C-alpha cells in the first residue's frame, strides 16, 4: 500500500489507501476499517494457509496448493440403477463401477473441439496421451494412434479419450441375453503384453456417449482418417444387446438396426433371438 487520500464528508475525515496483491492493484479501501482476507481455490473451496507473516505493510501468505494433475473425463452416467443379475448395468452401478470422481485440480479437461465442424465428434480441444502418444484424436488404439494393427492385438479395442471407455471393435457372436452378460464377464484378452479383464456388455448410456448418436449401422468410420473404428451389424435382423432391462425380467433393451441405416432402442426377449454384443472396459488409467 503506497498511496493514500484524505476526504472530509459530513463532518468526518475518511482516509483511503490502495491495496496491492503481488504488485497488482486491487483497489482502494477505507483504512479506518479492518481488511479481511479470504483464500479460496477456483471452485470456491477455502484454502487453509500453511503460514502468514506481516512485516510492516507486507503480508506474505504461504498456501499448500497441489500441482494440477490428471484428466477430467466425461465418464458416462449409468442408464439403469436396478439390477436383475450380476454384470448388468444396475449391478455395475450398485458395485461402484460408475463412481467417478474427477481430479480436484485437473491438469487437463477432456472436451470436444466444436470448432472442428463436422469432425467435432472425433476431435478433442486439448491433446491427451495414450501409449505415450499425445494428440487431439478422440478414438485411438492401445498405442495412442489410429492404427489398429495386428501386432500386440492392438486391433482388438478402441479407446475413447473423451469418456475413458475402451470397447471391442468387432461385435461378439450372436447369443441370448444372459449368455451375453456371462460371456462379457468371462472375457479376457492380452494387448501389448497386458491382460485386460473386467469387461461388461455395453449399457445404453455408454453406447450413446461414444458412437450411438451417429445414427447408422455398418462400418463406423473416423470422419478424418476414414479408418474403421467399430463394425456395427447391418440388417433388420441384426441388433446389439445392451446390459439394460426395459420392463422387468422378460424384456431387455437392445440397440436394433431397424432399417439398415438407423439405430434405435427396442425391447427384446432375452431368451429369444440371439443378438450381437460389444464388450466395454474402464480404461481411465490409460489416459493422461
URGIJO-V600991 format. One record per residue. N is the residue number from 0. RES is the residue in three letters. SS is DSSP state (~ for helix, > for strand, _ for the rest). PSI is psi in radians with two decimals (NA if undefined). NEAR is the number of other ideal C-beta (glycine too) atoms within 8 Angstrom. Layout:
((N;RES;SS;PSI;NEAR) (N;RES;SS;PSI;NEAR))
This chain:
((0;UNK;_;2.05;8) (1;UNK;_;0.28;4) (2;UNK;_;2.38;6) (3;UNK;>;2.64;9) (4;UNK;>;2.64;7) (5;UNK;>;2.34;8) (6;UNK;>;2.73;7) (7;UNK;>;2.01;7) (8;UNK;>;2.25;6) (9;UNK;_;0.61;3) (10;UNK;_;0.14;4) (11;UNK;>;2.49;6) (12;UNK;>;2.44;6) (13;UNK;>;2.23;10) (14;UNK;>;2.14;10) (15;UNK;>;2.56;12) (16;UNK;>;2.80;10) (17;UNK;>;2.52;13) (18;UNK;>;2.21;11) (19;UNK;>;2.44;10) (20;UNK;>;2.06;6) (21;UNK;_;0.80;4) (22;UNK;_;0.07;4) (23;UNK;>;2.31;6) (24;UNK;>;2.10;6) (25;UNK;>;-0.71;7) (26;UNK;>;2.98;6) (27;UNK;>;2.71;7) (28;UNK;>;2.80;10) (29;UNK;>;1.92;7) (30;UNK;_;-0.12;8) (31;UNK;_;-0.11;5) (32;UNK;_;2.77;6) (33;UNK;_;2.67;3) (34;UNK;_;2.08;6) (35;UNK;_;2.31;4) (36;UNK;_;2.17;6) (37;UNK;_;2.23;5) (38;UNK;_;2.20;9) (39;UNK;>;2.71;9) (40;UNK;_;-3.10;8) (41;UNK;_;-0.29;4) (42;UNK;_;0.06;6) (43;UNK;_;0.20;5) (44;UNK;_;2.33;6) (45;UNK;>;2.49;6) (46;UNK;_;2.17;9) (47;UNK;_;2.07;6) (48;UNK;>;2.58;9) (49;UNK;>;-0.68;6) (50;UNK;>;2.79;6) (51;UNK;>;2.38;8) (52;UNK;>;2.24;6) (53;UNK;>;2.02;7) (54;UNK;>;1.88;5) (55;UNK;_;-2.11;4) (56;UNK;_;0.12;4) (57;UNK;>;2.06;6) (58;UNK;>;2.06;8) (59;UNK;>;2.12;8) (60;UNK;>;2.23;9) (61;UNK;>;2.14;8) (62;UNK;>;2.49;9) (63;UNK;_;1.54;5) (64;UNK;_;2.05;7) (65;UNK;_;2.59;7) (66;UNK;_;2.45;5) (67;UNK;_;2.44;8) (68;UNK;_;2.75;8) (69;UNK;_;3.05;10) (70;UNK;>;2.29;12) (71;UNK;>;1.89;9) (72;UNK;_;2.88;12) (73;UNK;_;1.07;9) (74;UNK;_;2.28;9) (75;UNK;_;2.67;12) (76;UNK;_;2.75;5) (77;UNK;_;2.57;12) (78;UNK;_;0.05;10) (79;UNK;_;2.52;14) (80;UNK;_;-0.40;6) (81;UNK;_;2.38;6) (82;UNK;_;2.38;11) (83;UNK;_;-0.19;7) (84;UNK;_;2.85;8) (85;UNK;_;2.27;7) (86;UNK;_;-0.18;12) (87;UNK;_;3.11;15) (88;UNK;~;-0.76;14) (89;UNK;~;-0.64;13) (90;UNK;~;-0.73;11) (91;UNK;~;-0.72;14) (92;UNK;~;-0.83;12) (93;UNK;~;-0.33;8) (94;UNK;_;0.32;6) (95;UNK;_;0.18;5) (96;UNK;_;-0.55;8) (97;UNK;_;0.12;10) (98;UNK;_;1.43;5) (99;UNK;_;2.10;8) (100;UNK;_;1.88;3) (101;UNK;_;2.77;8) (102;UNK;_;2.48;10) (103;UNK;_;-0.66;6) (104;UNK;_;1.34;10) (105;UNK;_;2.46;12) (106;UNK;_;-0.48;8) (107;UNK;>;2.73;9) (108;UNK;>;2.25;8) (109;UNK;_;1.94;15) (110;UNK;_;2.58;9) (111;UNK;>;2.57;10) (112;UNK;_;1.68;10) (113;UNK;~;-0.04;5) (114;UNK;~;-0.10;5) (115;UNK;~;0.11;9) (116;UNK;~;-2.26;5) (117;UNK;~;-0.28;5) (118;UNK;~;0.15;9) (119;UNK;~;-0.57;11) (120;UNK;~;-0.27;8) (121;UNK;~;-0.09;11) (122;UNK;>;2.48;13) (123;UNK;>;2.62;14) (124;UNK;>;-0.67;8) (125;UNK;>;2.35;9) (126;UNK;>;2.27;7) (127;UNK;>;2.83;14) (128;UNK;>;2.32;10) (129;UNK;>;2.32;14) (130;UNK;_;0.50;12) (131;UNK;_;0.00;5) (132;UNK;>;2.21;10) (133;UNK;>;2.19;6) (134;UNK;>;2.98;9) (135;UNK;>;0.12;10) (136;UNK;>;2.25;12) (137;UNK;_;-0.78;12) (138;UNK;>;2.13;11) (139;UNK;>;2.97;15) (140;UNK;_;-3.03;15) (141;UNK;_;-0.36;12) (142;UNK;_;0.02;12) (143;UNK;_;0.17;12) (144;UNK;_;2.97;10) (145;UNK;_;1.14;11) (146;UNK;_;-0.85;7) (147;UNK;_;0.82;10) (148;UNK;_;2.97;8) (149;UNK;_;-0.48;5) (150;UNK;~;2.23;4) (151;UNK;~;0.26;9) (152;UNK;~;0.51;9) (153;UNK;_;-0.28;14) (154;UNK;_;-0.12;8) (155;UNK;_;-0.74;8) (156;UNK;>;2.74;13) (157;UNK;>;2.45;12) (158;UNK;>;2.29;14) (159;UNK;>;1.91;13) (160;UNK;_;-0.14;13) (161;UNK;_;-0.82;11) (162;UNK;_;-0.41;12) (163;UNK;_;0.19;14) (164;UNK;>;2.63;15) (165;UNK;>;2.40;12) (166;UNK;>;2.76;15) (167;UNK;>;2.46;10) (168;UNK;_;-0.53;12) (169;UNK;>;2.39;6) (170;UNK;_;2.53;11) (171;UNK;>;2.82;11) (172;UNK;>;2.71;5) (173;UNK;>;2.21;5) (174;UNK;>;2.96;11) (175;UNK;_;2.93;10) (176;UNK;~;-0.87;12) (177;UNK;~;-0.66;9) (178;UNK;~;-0.61;8) (179;UNK;~;-0.82;14) (180;UNK;~;-0.76;15) (181;UNK;~;-0.74;9) (182;UNK;~;-0.66;11) (183;UNK;~;-0.76;14) (184;UNK;~;-0.52;10) (185;UNK;~;-0.16;6) (186;UNK;_;2.39;9) (187;UNK;_;2.42;8) (188;UNK;>;2.54;9) (189;UNK;>;2.11;8) (190;UNK;>;2.13;12) (191;UNK;_;0.69;9) (192;UNK;_;-0.08;5) (193;UNK;>;2.41;6) (194;UNK;>;2.22;6) (195;UNK;>;2.03;12) (196;UNK;_;-2.75;6) (197;UNK;_;0.87;6) (198;UNK;_;2.71;12) (199;UNK;>;2.89;14) (200;UNK;>;2.44;15) (201;UNK;_;2.45;15) (202;UNK;_;2.91;16) (203;UNK;~;-0.74;15) (204;UNK;~;-0.62;10) (205;UNK;~;-0.68;14) (206;UNK;~;-0.82;13) (207;UNK;~;-0.60;9) (208;UNK;~;-0.29;10) (209;UNK;~;-1.22;10) (210;UNK;_;-0.21;9) (211;UNK;~;-0.48;10) (212;UNK;~;-0.01;5) (213;UNK;~;-0.34;7) (214;UNK;_;0.48;5) (215;UNK;_;2.78;8) (216;UNK;_;-3.00;12) (217;UNK;>;-2.85;7) (218;UNK;>;2.07;7) (219;UNK;>;2.07;11) (220;UNK;>;2.62;9) (221;UNK;_;2.34;11) (222;UNK;_;-0.43;7) (223;UNK;_;-0.88;7) (224;UNK;_;-0.41;6) (225;UNK;_;0.07;5) (226;UNK;_;2.52;8) (227;UNK;>;2.12;9) (228;UNK;>;-0.82;11) (229;UNK;>;2.48;12) (230;UNK;>;2.05;10) (231;UNK;>;2.34;13) (232;UNK;_;2.44;11) (233;UNK;_;2.55;8) (234;UNK;_;2.51;8) (235;UNK;_;-0.24;8) (236;UNK;_;-0.03;3) (237;UNK;_;2.59;11) (238;UNK;>;3.04;12) (239;UNK;>;2.16;15) (240;UNK;>;2.54;15) (241;UNK;>;2.96;16) (242;UNK;>;0.25;14) (243;UNK;>;2.70;12) (244;UNK;>;2.40;13) (245;UNK;_;-1.38;8) (246;UNK;_;1.62;6) (247;UNK;_;-2.97;6) (248;UNK;_;-0.38;5) (249;UNK;_;-0.25;6) (250;UNK;>;2.29;11) (251;UNK;>;2.49;13) (252;UNK;>;2.43;13) (253;UNK;>;2.45;13) (254;UNK;>;1.91;15) (255;UNK;>;2.42;13) (256;UNK;>;1.52;16) (257;UNK;_;-0.50;8) (258;UNK;_;0.21;6) (259;UNK;_;0.07;7) (260;UNK;_;-0.39;6) (261;UNK;_;2.26;9) (262;UNK;>;2.40;11) (263;UNK;>;2.79;7) (264;UNK;>;2.38;8) (265;UNK;>;2.89;10) (266;UNK;>;2.46;8) (267;UNK;>;2.58;15) (268;UNK;>;2.10;8) (269;UNK;_;-0.36;11) (270;UNK;_;0.17;6) (271;UNK;_;-2.19;6) (272;UNK;_;2.38;5) (273;UNK;_;2.41;5) (274;UNK;>;2.83;15) (275;UNK;>;2.99;12) (276;UNK;>;2.78;14) (277;UNK;_;2.63;12) (278;UNK;>;2.36;13) (279;UNK;>;2.58;12) (280;UNK;>;2.55;12) (281;UNK;>;1.95;8) (282;UNK;_;0.46;11) (283;UNK;~;-0.61;9) (284;UNK;~;-0.13;4) (285;UNK;~;-0.06;9) (286;UNK;_;2.28;14) (287;UNK;_;NA;6))
